[in-house]
Every structure is written in C-alpha cells, then in structure tokens.
Amino acid sequence: MNIINDFNIVVIGAGPAGCQCARILAKLGYKILLVEQHKTFEKNDFSSAATPQETIKNFNLPETVVGSYWQKISIVTTNINHTWTSQKTLGAVLNFAKLREFLAGEVEAYKGKVWMGCRYIRHFQEDGKTIVEIRRFGGEKIVVSTEVLVDATGYARAVMYEKKSSQPEFLAGVGIEYLIEVEPREYDKYANNLIFLLGHKWMPKGYSWIFPMEAEKQRLKIGVARCNLEHKQIVETKSMRWYLELLIQDYMKLEKYKLIDIHGSTMKYSVGLKDIYYQDNVIAIGDAVSSINILGGEGIRHGMTNAEIASKYIQKYLQKRLYNFRPYQKEIQRRYAIKWNICEQMARKKYIQDSDESIDRVVKYLKSFTVEDMMNILFEYNFQKLYKGLGKYIQRKLKLVWQQFSNFFN
Ligand SMILES: Cc1cc2nc3c(=O)[nH]c(=O)nc-3n(C[C@H](O)[C@H](O)[C@H](O)COP(=O)(O)OP(=O)(O)OC[C@H]3O[C@@H](n4cnc5c(N)ncnc54)[C@H](O)[C@@H]3O)c2cc1C
C-alpha cells in the first residue's frame, strides 16, 4: 500500500465544525489534513447562516464572512405579524461559503493541508496505524495514515457509520433556499431584519424565512424547511418549491427578482442524543453528533463550540494524557442533553401538533415580550418566561424531561 503521508489528525468534512477543529489543532502545531468532498465552498453553500453577534466575537471571525447584520426579528403567522427591534446589532447573516473559506484558509496559514474535491471512502487499522482511503474527484485513490480521525461529515455521519441502517433514530428536516437579487426599494423592506414565517399557510410542519444578505448587491436569502414527521392535523402538504413561490408571490409580492442560486440540505438530529461520539481513535463532532439545535435548525456556532471542546480532548489524547474519548462524550452530553431535549419537545409541539390557532395564540402572547426576551428564547433556548403562557401540557412535558435527565446525570 502506498501511503503518501502521515498525519497527527485527519478531519473529514470542511463544514464549520471540521474547519474550526482543524484550525485550532493546526494552530497548536499538529500535522493536520482537512478533507472536503466538494471542489469549492460555493458548491454546497447550503446554510442560511443566521447567527447571534457573539459568534463573530467568540470565534474571531472577520468582517469578510458577514453578509449582513440584523437588529430586528419579525414573526409572521397566518394571521399575525409582529416585529421586535433593538437599538444595537443583534447578530449577522454569514456568507456560509466565505465562512468556511476563511476557516480553511487559516488551517493552511498554520501549515495544515486542505484537500478539496476529495471524498472519504473508508478507514481501517494496519500495523498499529489508522489508514484512511480518500478518492479525489475524477477517480484517483489516495491513502494516508493518522493518529486521530475526525468525523465532521455533518448529517451524513460517513466515518462513524459504515451503513445507514445502523444509524440511530432521527428527527429529520429538509430545507431549500433561494439566493435572490431584488430592486433597492424591495431590499430596504427586509434589511436588518430576520423574518420567520410560522403559520400553516406559509409552511406546514416547518417554517419559512427571509434573511438579508449583502446590501450592496441587494441580495436576500429566502427559504423553507420542514420536518419528516406526520402532522396530527394536516393531512396534505404541497411541494417545498410551491411554498417558496407562495412566499415570493403572496408575502413579498415581488414582480421582479434575479435568482442567483438554489441550495438546500438535510438536518438529522438523533432523538435522545444517541449518536456514536467515538470509537477507539475516531471522534465525531458537529452535526455528526447532533450539535444542531433542531427547534430552529441553528447549528453553526454549536458545531464550532463542539469542535473547540473536541480539540481539547484530541490534544490530550495525542499527548497520551487520555486513552479514550469517553470524557469528551460526557462533557458534550452534559452540556446539551437537557436543553436539546426540551427543544426537541418544543419542535414536536410546534411542527407536528399545533393548530394554526395555537401558533397565532403563542405569537399574540409574545407581542408583550421585549427584544431581549425574544433573543433569550430564539438563541439561548431559555423558555422560562414563555412557559407561563403555554399551558399545562407543555409544562408537564418539560418537567418530565428535566427530571429524566437530572436523574441520568446524578
Ligand atoms: C437549509 C438550512 C439552513 C440552515 N440555516 C442555519 C442558520 O441560519 N444558522 C445556523 O446556525 N445553522 C443553520 N443551519 C444548520 C447549519 O448549517 C449546520 O448545523 C452546520 O453547517 C453544521 O456544521 P458541520 O460542520 O457539523 O456539518 P456540515 O456543515 O454539514 O459539513 C459537513 C461537510 O462534510 C462534507 N462531507 C460529507 N461527507 C463527506 C465525505 N464522505 N468525504 C468528504 N467530505 C464529506 C460535506 O460536503 C460538508 O461540507 C441550516 C441548515 C440547513 C440545511
């Protein structure tokens, strides 16, 4: 076998989690290879990439990766429309391609290797080494060896699971997004604002959105996402494209726009966080271990935080101060289990149980909330203030989740 290179760490998947993990470990001086199946980051530019302001600061991101900033949040249901406004910037809509390009550029700046257009095929052990087979776009097979292998392949979980059939039970969703260019007066209507459309009219079993991108090009991201489960009340839904057209024609009433790109992807969240986190010297991070928050489908900063935590353990493992990644799994589960499970219950309630009237009722109740309260709910997943208005059913469910996980960890 012709092994062309030995690495300390091979990271498969150059999403936010894989890039951040490679960035940290390359900076520490480890010999790193980051492998991505797509030839460019524009090829799978699938994420809406809205994120609170802390992401920019916490991960030291430059202005160049920001598409636009926002300081308003709007929620539109079938019958209600409300906007919460702040005096200060609340967050950004990132340019997802530029974000990963920047992070991968940092990996190279710290002397790490980044191989684009290369697909992970399989790995196995030989003579005490982990051998990784990769296929370059066009067919050439490349073989490398590594001390630690990282599965950062997102929902695919391509390294940890050889067969899809052995993967755990998922709560899954699909999203499609258009990147469009509009007239300046149209752009101004949507500038600085994250608009979520929650009513059944707009996207049963999910939600739609309008996010601002580069102001100088008057670009907007408009999208729809829905979950894979059956709704308790809605029997029939139309195609995702149909709801996108509805958004354009009925809500935005756009007479003219230019379609720049259509993209989309899948989200797969393991119910009860049952993913495999590690196996010998293989460790999984980001969406591959359900770091995505399934209530709103927000996963960029969580994947990057997860990568930071994983990097700490990978470093210890390479220094032989740790002999397996069990403490990593414990730390991640301790951090996410309760909150993520509560969000899962909320997601099930919102996406597959609630009637249109109850969605209206919740948003009507939210009207009295401040913008800080809304940030707390949408980005801190802190529902204390909301519980009071949600009625006995959800309060009981959430209490159960809390008890179940408290027992598990104590
Ligand atoms: C439509 C949509 C909208 C979203 N909007 C937001 C949002 O507004 N804000 C937010 O925070 N999050 C959002 N998310 C979620 C967010 O994008 C993900 O949670 C995040 O990208 C996960 O990062 P990751 O690095 O774990 O995985 P990914 O970003 O999925 O990266 C995995 C990478 O692995 C590569 N890969 C897979 N298999 C192989 C293989 N065999 N060989 C080599 N490479 C491989 C893939 O090509 C991919 O580049 C959205 C998701 C979707 C689908």
The ligand as a Gaussian input file, in Angstrom:
#p B3LYP/6-31G(d) Opt

LIG

0 1
 C      -31.366000      24.872000       4.772000
 C      -30.552000      25.034000       6.036000
 C      -30.491000      26.275000       6.655000
 C      -29.735000      26.436000       7.826000
 N      -29.675000      27.673000       8.412000
 C      -28.909000      27.855000       9.521000
 C      -28.808000      29.153000      10.118000
 O      -29.449000      30.111000       9.681000
 N      -27.961000      29.297000      11.193000
 C      -27.250000      28.242000      11.720000
 O      -26.503000      28.416000      12.689000
 N      -27.365000      26.995000      11.179000
 C      -28.167000      26.790000      10.093000
 N      -28.264000      25.544000       9.536000
 C      -27.521000      24.424000      10.167000
 C      -26.032000      24.532000       9.922000
 O      -25.740000      24.885000       8.608000
 C      -25.380000      23.195000      10.277000
 O      -25.769000      22.840000      11.579000
 C      -23.864000      23.297000      10.199000
 O      -23.455000      23.575000       8.890000
 C      -23.230000      22.002000      10.699000
 O      -21.856000      22.076000      10.565000
 P      -20.980000      20.748000      10.435000
 O      -19.599000      21.220000      10.171000
 O      -21.237000      19.852000      11.571000
 O      -21.568000      19.978000       9.151000
 P      -21.709000      20.464000       7.641000
 O      -21.781000      21.944000       7.549000
 O      -22.837000      19.683000       7.083000
 O      -20.354000      19.998000       6.973000
 C      -20.095000      18.665000       6.677000
 C      -19.133000      18.633000       5.496000
 O      -18.698000      17.289000       5.286000
 C      -18.606000      17.061000       3.909000
 N      -18.670000      15.613000       3.688000
 C      -19.722000      14.767000       3.896000
 N      -19.393000      13.504000       3.565000
 C      -18.103000      13.534000       3.139000
 C      -17.195000      12.533000       2.658000
 N      -17.545000      11.248000       2.540000
 N      -15.954000      12.915000       2.304000
 C      -15.571000      14.219000       2.412000
 N      -16.392000      15.213000       2.842000
 C      -17.641000      14.863000       3.221000
 C      -19.798000      17.822000       3.342000
 O      -19.648000      18.080000       1.969000
 C      -19.801000      19.088000       4.197000
 O      -19.043000      20.137000       3.634000
 C      -29.025000      25.344000       8.387000
 C      -29.094000      24.084000       7.760000
 C      -29.858000      23.927000       6.606000
 C      -29.928000      22.573000       5.951000

